[in-house]
Amino acid sequence: MFTVELRRIIIVLLGAVFNAISLNLFLIEANVYASGFTGVAQLLTSIFNDFLGVPGVSTGLILFILNIPVAILGWYKVGKGFTVYSAVSVAFTTLFLELIPVQQLSGDIILNAVFGGVIGGMGVGITLKWGASTGGLDIVAMVLSRMKDRPIGIYFLVLNSAIIAIAGLLYKPENALYTLLTLYVTTRVIDAVHTRHEKLTAMIITSKAADLEKAIHSQMVRGITTLPARGAFTQQDKNMMVMVITRYELYDLQHIIQDVDPSAFTNIVQTTGIFGFFRKDDK
């Protein structure tokens, strides 16, 4: 258990390094913006430095301040474990943003937009893959999605659209287009490393259905449908468990299955829609 958690922290730290490199070496000097709260922090830094005449305000510091109320919200509404690792990710990102010097490796804004998006997407993707997030909008979107039962992507779209519009107003209109390019590249890389789908369906073929049901219900509040199944080659009787989860629960589900039945076969597919009850917070 200790080894797994240590590895998780190391992965979160590595993701923070990628995020900081993306910002300090590619996006900030090019006035191209990342997605979510990171992009908001960049915009506020640009406004302080370029329009209000307040130099020395760092993106890392603003990002850290923005995430304080979000971390408190996530602690009570999302889950303590997820929020702790997300807070660790934000703290490390802030640290590396302060340690890595802000400089421009290339004068080509397209190269900055693309490489910044690729490296930033890798940072977000591996962080999500190991059961954490980069904080900020991920947590806010999860809470709003549970309250309103709307797709998380809607909230990402609204905030990122605002970032693109403001980037075009503050600087050249081309900056808005380059920001859009960065957001697209980031999303594609996250798709490749993890998944950007809000809801997933897990189909688990196991011979330990009762034990697995108990373990899942002890850690996750999700309904499970268990069906009889038989292996065509082995002719062994097993069960198929079907359940719908959010992308943030994928890491926990993987490790529950690994602990209870390492020989289980699991298929994860995208869920495009749900009709009927899916747990959300009505408070």
C-alpha positions as CSV (number, residue, x, y, z in Angstrom):
1,M,0.0,0.0,0.0
2,F,2.8,2.4,0.9
3,T,4.6,1.7,-2.4
4,V,1.4,2.4,-4.4
5,E,0.8,5.7,-2.6
6,L,4.5,6.7,-3.0
7,R,4.3,6.0,-6.7
8,R,1.1,8.0,-6.9
9,I,2.8,11.0,-5.3
10,I,5.8,10.7,-7.6
11,I,3.4,10.6,-10.6
12,V,1.6,13.7,-9.3
13,L,5.0,15.4,-8.9
14,L,6.0,14.5,-12.4
15,G,2.7,15.9,-13.7
16,A,3.3,19.2,-11.9
17,V,6.8,19.4,-13.5
18,F,5.2,19.0,-17.0
19,N,2.6,21.7,-16.2
20,A,5.2,24.1,-15.0
21,I,7.4,23.5,-18.0
22,S,4.5,24.0,-20.4
23,L,3.7,27.4,-18.8
24,N,7.1,28.9,-18.1
25,L,9.0,27.7,-21.2
26,F,6.2,27.9,-23.9
27,L,2.9,29.6,-23.1
28,I,3.5,32.6,-20.7
29,E,6.0,34.5,-22.9
30,A,3.9,33.8,-26.0
31,N,0.7,35.1,-24.4
32,V,-1.0,31.8,-25.2
33,Y,-3.2,30.5,-22.4
34,A,-3.8,27.1,-20.9
35,S,-7.2,25.7,-19.9
36,G,-9.1,26.0,-16.7
37,F,-7.8,27.8,-13.6
38,T,-4.2,27.7,-15.0
39,G,-5.4,29.8,-17.9
40,V,-7.2,32.1,-15.5
41,A,-4.1,32.5,-13.4
42,Q,-2.1,33.4,-16.6
43,L,-4.7,36.0,-17.6
44,L,-4.7,37.6,-14.2
45,T,-0.9,37.7,-14.2
46,S,-0.9,39.4,-17.7
47,I,-3.5,42.0,-16.5
48,F,-1.4,42.8,-13.4
49,N,1.9,43.0,-15.4
50,D,0.8,44.6,-18.7
51,F,-2.2,46.7,-17.8
52,L,-2.1,47.6,-14.1
53,G,1.6,48.1,-13.9
54,V,2.1,45.7,-11.0
55,P,5.2,43.6,-11.9
56,G,6.4,40.6,-10.1
57,V,3.0,38.9,-9.7
58,S,3.6,35.2,-10.5
59,T,1.3,32.8,-12.2
60,G,2.1,30.1,-9.6
61,L,1.1,32.4,-6.7
62,I,-2.2,33.3,-8.3
63,L,-2.9,29.7,-9.1
64,F,-2.3,28.6,-5.5
65,I,-4.6,31.4,-4.2
66,L,-7.4,30.5,-6.6
67,N,-7.2,26.8,-5.5
68,I,-7.6,27.4,-1.8
69,P,-11.4,27.8,-1.7
70,V,-11.7,25.1,-4.4
71,A,-9.8,22.7,-2.1
72,I,-12.1,23.4,0.7
73,L,-15.1,22.8,-1.5
74,G,-13.6,19.5,-2.8
75,W,-12.9,18.3,0.7
76,Y,-16.6,18.3,1.6
77,K,-18.2,17.7,-1.8
78,V,-15.9,15.4,-3.8
79,G,-13.8,13.3,-1.5
80,K,-10.9,13.7,0.9
81,G,-8.5,11.4,-0.9
82,F,-9.1,12.9,-4.3
83,T,-8.8,16.4,-2.9
84,V,-5.6,15.8,-1.0
85,Y,-3.8,14.5,-4.1
86,S,-5.2,17.4,-6.1
87,A,-3.9,19.8,-3.5
88,V,-0.5,18.2,-3.7
89,S,-0.6,18.6,-7.4
90,V,-1.4,22.3,-7.1
91,A,1.3,22.8,-4.4
92,F,4.0,21.1,-6.5
93,T,2.9,23.0,-9.7
94,T,3.2,26.3,-7.8
95,L,6.6,25.3,-6.5
96,F,8.0,24.4,-9.9
97,L,6.5,27.6,-11.5
98,E,8.6,29.5,-9.0
99,L,11.7,27.4,-9.5
100,I,11.7,27.1,-13.3
101,P,12.7,30.4,-15.0
102,V,10.2,32.1,-17.4
103,Q,11.9,32.2,-20.8
104,Q,11.0,31.8,-24.4
105,L,12.7,28.8,-26.1
106,S,11.2,29.8,-29.5
107,G,10.0,32.9,-31.2
108,D,7.4,30.9,-33.2
109,I,4.1,31.3,-31.5
110,I,2.7,28.1,-33.2
111,L,5.6,26.0,-31.8
112,N,4.9,27.5,-28.3
113,A,1.1,26.7,-28.6
114,V,1.6,23.2,-29.8
115,F,4.5,22.1,-27.5
116,G,2.9,23.9,-24.5
117,G,-0.4,22.0,-25.2
118,V,1.4,18.6,-25.6
119,I,3.5,18.9,-22.5
120,G,0.6,20.4,-20.4
121,G,-1.7,17.6,-21.7
122,M,0.8,15.0,-20.6
123,G,0.9,16.6,-17.1
124,V,-2.9,16.6,-16.7
125,G,-3.3,13.2,-18.3
126,I,-0.9,11.3,-16.1
127,T,-2.2,13.1,-13.0
128,L,-5.8,12.0,-13.8
129,K,-4.6,8.5,-14.6
130,W,-3.3,8.1,-11.1
131,G,-6.5,9.3,-9.3
132,A,-5.8,13.0,-8.8
133,S,-6.4,16.2,-10.8
134,T,-4.6,19.4,-11.3
135,G,-7.3,21.1,-9.1
136,G,-9.3,24.2,-9.9
137,L,-11.9,23.7,-12.6
138,D,-11.9,19.9,-12.3
139,I,-13.2,20.0,-8.8
140,V,-15.7,22.9,-9.4
141,A,-17.0,21.1,-12.5
142,M,-17.5,17.9,-10.5
143,V,-19.5,19.6,-7.8
144,L,-21.7,21.5,-10.3
145,S,-22.2,18.4,-12.4
146,R,-23.4,16.5,-9.3
147,M,-25.8,19.3,-8.3
148,K,-27.2,19.9,-11.8
149,D,-26.6,16.5,-13.3
150,R,-25.2,18.1,-16.4
151,P,-22.0,16.9,-18.3
152,I,-18.7,18.2,-16.8
153,G,-17.6,19.3,-20.3
154,I,-20.2,22.1,-20.3
155,Y,-18.4,23.9,-17.5
156,F,-15.0,23.4,-19.1
157,L,-16.4,24.9,-22.3
158,V,-17.8,28.0,-20.7
159,L,-14.6,28.9,-18.8
160,N,-12.3,28.1,-21.6
161,S,-14.4,30.1,-24.0
162,A,-14.1,33.1,-21.7
163,I,-10.3,32.6,-21.6
164,I,-10.2,32.5,-25.4
165,A,-12.4,35.7,-25.7
166,I,-10.4,37.7,-23.2
167,A,-7.1,36.6,-24.8
168,G,-8.3,38.0,-28.1
169,L,-9.5,41.3,-26.5
170,L,-6.3,41.9,-24.4
171,Y,-3.9,41.1,-27.1
172,K,-4.1,40.3,-30.8
173,P,-7.0,38.3,-32.1
174,E,-4.5,35.7,-33.3
175,N,-3.7,35.0,-29.6
176,A,-7.2,33.7,-29.1
177,L,-6.8,31.4,-32.1
178,Y,-3.4,30.1,-30.8
179,T,-5.0,29.6,-27.4
180,L,-7.7,27.5,-29.0
181,L,-5.0,25.5,-30.7
182,T,-3.4,24.9,-27.3
183,L,-6.7,23.8,-25.8
184,Y,-7.3,21.4,-28.7
185,V,-3.8,19.8,-28.5
186,T,-4.1,19.5,-24.7
187,T,-7.5,17.7,-25.0
188,R,-6.2,15.3,-27.6
189,V,-3.1,14.4,-25.5
190,I,-5.3,13.9,-22.4
191,D,-7.5,11.6,-24.5
192,A,-4.4,9.5,-25.5
193,V,-3.0,9.3,-21.9
194,H,-6.2,9.0,-19.9
195,T,-9.7,9.8,-21.0
196,R,-11.7,13.0,-21.2
197,H,-15.1,11.2,-21.2
198,E,-17.2,12.3,-18.2
199,K,-18.8,8.9,-17.6
200,L,-17.6,5.4,-18.3
201,T,-19.1,1.9,-18.2
202,A,-17.1,-0.9,-16.6
203,M,-17.9,-4.5,-17.5
204,I,-16.1,-6.8,-15.1
205,I,-15.9,-10.6,-15.7
206,T,-15.1,-12.2,-12.3
207,S,-15.4,-15.4,-10.3
208,K,-15.5,-13.4,-7.1
209,A,-18.5,-11.2,-7.7
210,A,-19.7,-11.1,-4.1
211,D,-16.3,-10.1,-2.7
212,L,-15.9,-7.5,-5.4
213,E,-19.4,-6.0,-4.9
214,K,-18.6,-5.6,-1.2
215,A,-15.3,-4.0,-1.8
216,I,-16.7,-1.5,-4.4
217,H,-19.6,-0.5,-2.2
218,S,-17.3,0.1,0.7
219,Q,-15.3,2.7,-1.2
220,M,-17.7,4.0,-4.0
221,V,-21.3,4.9,-4.0
222,R,-22.3,3.3,-7.3
223,G,-25.0,0.8,-8.4
224,I,-23.9,-2.5,-9.8
225,T,-25.8,-4.9,-12.1
226,T,-24.5,-8.5,-11.8
227,L,-25.3,-11.0,-14.5
228,P,-24.4,-14.7,-14.9
229,A,-21.7,-15.4,-17.5
230,R,-19.8,-18.4,-18.9
231,G,-16.4,-18.5,-20.6
232,A,-16.8,-19.8,-24.1
233,F,-13.4,-21.5,-24.1
234,T,-13.1,-22.7,-20.5
235,Q,-16.9,-23.3,-20.0
236,Q,-16.4,-21.9,-16.4
237,D,-19.4,-20.1,-14.8
238,K,-18.6,-16.6,-13.8
239,N,-20.4,-13.3,-13.3
240,M,-20.4,-10.1,-15.3
241,M,-20.7,-6.9,-13.2
242,V,-21.8,-3.8,-15.0
243,M,-21.5,-0.3,-13.5
244,V,-21.3,3.3,-14.6
245,I,-18.6,5.5,-13.1
246,T,-17.1,9.0,-13.6
247,R,-13.6,9.3,-15.0
248,Y,-12.3,10.4,-11.6
249,E,-13.3,7.0,-10.1
250,L,-11.5,4.9,-12.7
251,Y,-8.2,4.8,-10.7
252,D,-9.9,3.6,-7.5
253,L,-11.9,1.0,-9.4
254,Q,-8.8,-0.4,-11.0
255,H,-7.1,-0.9,-7.7
256,I,-10.2,-2.4,-6.0
257,I,-10.3,-5.0,-8.8
258,Q,-6.6,-5.6,-8.6
259,D,-6.8,-6.2,-4.8
260,V,-9.8,-8.5,-4.8
261,D,-9.5,-10.4,-8.1
262,P,-6.3,-9.8,-10.1
263,S,-7.5,-12.4,-12.7
264,A,-10.7,-10.5,-13.5
265,F,-11.2,-9.2,-17.0
266,T,-12.5,-5.6,-17.2
267,N,-13.7,-3.7,-20.2
268,I,-14.0,0.1,-19.9
269,V,-16.1,1.9,-22.6
270,Q,-17.3,5.5,-23.1
271,T,-20.8,6.2,-21.9
272,T,-22.5,8.8,-24.2
273,G,-25.7,9.1,-22.2
274,I,-27.6,7.8,-19.2
275,F,-31.4,7.5,-18.6
276,G,-32.5,6.8,-15.1
277,F,-30.9,7.3,-11.7
278,F,-27.2,8.2,-11.4
279,R,-26.1,9.3,-8.0
280,K,-25.7,13.1,-7.6
281,D,-25.7,15.6,-4.8
282,D,-29.1,17.4,-4.4
283,K,-27.9,19.6,-1.6
